[in-house]
């Protein structure tokens, strides 16, 4: 069962469509965020909302 698909965005980024209802385990994860924030700001959403999160990784 596929849980996400990657689409090439117009500006060269990637767009992932996640479907948390198709996973068999909780999606709770821990992450380190930018600007000295941990955890990051809460995202409030309801079913069928579209959310765009831009992530820039300059570690390499």
N, C-alpha and C positions, 0 to 999 in steps of 0.2 A: 504494500500500500504506500503510495507516494504522499508525503506530508508537506512538501514544499516544492515550488518550481522557481527557477531562476530565469529572469528575463533581462536582456541587455537594455539598459536605459539609454536615452538619446545622448546624454553627456558622457557615456562610457562607464557609468556606474552599474551596479547590479540591483535589481528589484526582486525581492523574495516575497512570495505569497505563502504565508504560514496558515495552517489549519490546525489549531490546537485540539479540536474535538476529535481528530483522527489519530491521536497518539494514545498509547496505553499507559503512559506514566505522566506524573505531574511535570509541568514545564517550569517549575520554580528553579531558578539558577542564581548563582552569585556572580557578580561582575564588578570590575573596577572601572570607574568612569572618569571623565576628564573634569578639569576645573575644581579639583579637590572635593568632589561630591561622591559620597558613598552612603547609602544608595542614591541613585539619581532621582530626579523629580518623578512624581507619580503621573502616570498616563491614565486618564479616565476615558473609557470607551465603552460603547455598547455594540451589540450585534449589528453587523453590516457597516460599521464605521471604517473608513479608510485612514490609515495612519502612515505617515512618512517619517522615517528616522534616518538622518544622514550621519554616517560614521566615517571618520577619517583616521586611518591608522598610519602614523608617520614613524613607527618604530624601526623600520628597515632603512 
